[in-house]
Amino acid sequence: MSLKLEFCPDLSNTFFNTEEFAMTREFLFVEDGVEKIVTTNVVWDTESLKVRPIVQQQGVFLGTVLCFIHKNIFKVEPKPEQVIYSPCRPFRIGWRIVDITDAEECYELYLDKLIA
């Protein structure tokens, strides 16, 4: 069995398992001009970016939250500067995508909270 075939079930069964690392969150984003709301298991990491050097890339700090999310949630790859909302109810909290990494079966989204 190839590494990729072994990796995919492990990713779902362990990393995206709510009893292990994941949490269930609701997201709202715009796709093809239409608002889409999905509820999915993600890894919502608020700690790992705190230990990275502040000057990460061209003197700019990248993100306050690292979110690992399944690729199949999106029709097209999310882009930097795109805004997603989580949670959506009872009120929306906006997150700007600062950077994105394609990590095979999931995306690593570096997010900054929007300030109203």
C-alpha positions in Angstrom: 0.0 0.0 0.0 1.3 3.5 -0.9 2.0 6.1 1.7 -0.8 8.3 0.3 -3.3 5.5 0.6 -2.3 4.9 4.2 -2.2 8.6 5.0 -5.8 9.6 3.9 -7.6 7.3 6.4 -5.2 8.2 9.2 -5.8 11.9 8.5 -9.6 11.4 8.8 -9.5 8.9 11.6 -7.0 10.7 13.8 -6.3 14.3 12.8 -9.9 15.2 12.0 -11.3 13.1 14.7 -13.1 15.3 17.3 -11.9 13.0 20.1 -8.3 13.5 19.1 -7.4 16.9 17.5 -10.4 18.3 15.7 -13.4 20.4 16.5 -16.6 20.9 14.6 -17.0 24.4 13.3 -19.4 26.2 11.0 -18.0 28.2 8.1 -19.5 30.7 5.7 -17.8 31.8 2.5 -18.7 33.0 -0.9 -18.4 30.7 -3.9 -19.5 31.7 -7.4 -21.2 34.8 -5.8 -23.3 32.6 -3.5 -22.9 32.4 0.2 -22.2 28.8 1.3 -22.5 27.6 4.9 -20.8 24.3 5.9 -20.3 22.5 9.1 -17.1 20.4 9.2 -14.4 19.0 11.4 -11.3 21.1 11.4 -8.1 21.5 13.4 -8.3 25.1 14.8 -4.9 25.8 16.2 -4.4 29.1 18.1 -1.1 28.1 19.7 1.4 27.0 17.1 1.6 30.4 15.4 2.5 32.0 18.7 5.8 30.2 18.9 6.9 31.1 15.3 9.2 34.1 14.9 7.2 37.3 14.5 9.1 38.3 11.4 8.2 35.4 9.2 8.0 36.7 5.7 9.2 40.1 4.5 8.8 41.5 8.0 5.1 40.6 8.2 3.5 38.4 10.8 1.4 35.7 9.1 -1.8 34.8 10.8 -3.1 34.3 14.3 -4.9 31.0 13.7 -3.8 28.0 11.8 -6.8 26.1 10.4 -6.5 22.6 8.8 -9.6 22.0 6.7 -10.7 19.3 4.2 -10.1 20.3 0.5 -13.5 18.9 -0.5 -15.3 21.8 1.3 -14.2 24.2 -1.5 -14.9 24.0 -5.3 -11.7 26.1 -6.0 -8.7 26.6 -3.8 -9.1 29.5 -1.3 -7.0 32.5 -2.0 -5.1 35.0 0.2 -7.2 38.0 1.2 -10.4 35.9 0.9 -12.7 36.3 3.9 -14.4 33.4 5.6 -16.6 33.5 8.6 -16.6 31.2 11.6 -18.8 30.9 13.5 -21.8 32.1 11.5 -24.5 32.1 14.3 -25.5 33.8 16.4 -23.1 36.4 14.9 -20.4 36.2 12.2 -16.7 36.4 13.0 -14.7 37.2 10.0 -11.3 35.7 9.2 -9.0 36.9 6.4 -6.9 34.2 4.7 -3.3 35.5 5.0 -1.6 32.5 3.5 -2.5 29.0 2.4 -0.6 25.7 2.0 -1.9 22.8 -0.1 -1.2 19.8 2.2 -2.4 17.0 0.0 -5.9 16.1 1.4 -6.4 19.4 3.3 -5.5 23.0 3.3 -3.5 24.8 5.9 -5.1 28.3 6.2 -3.3 31.0 8.1 -6.0 33.3 9.3 -6.2 36.8 10.8 -9.3 37.9 12.6 -11.1 40.9 11.0 -11.6 43.8 13.4 -14.8 45.7 13.0 
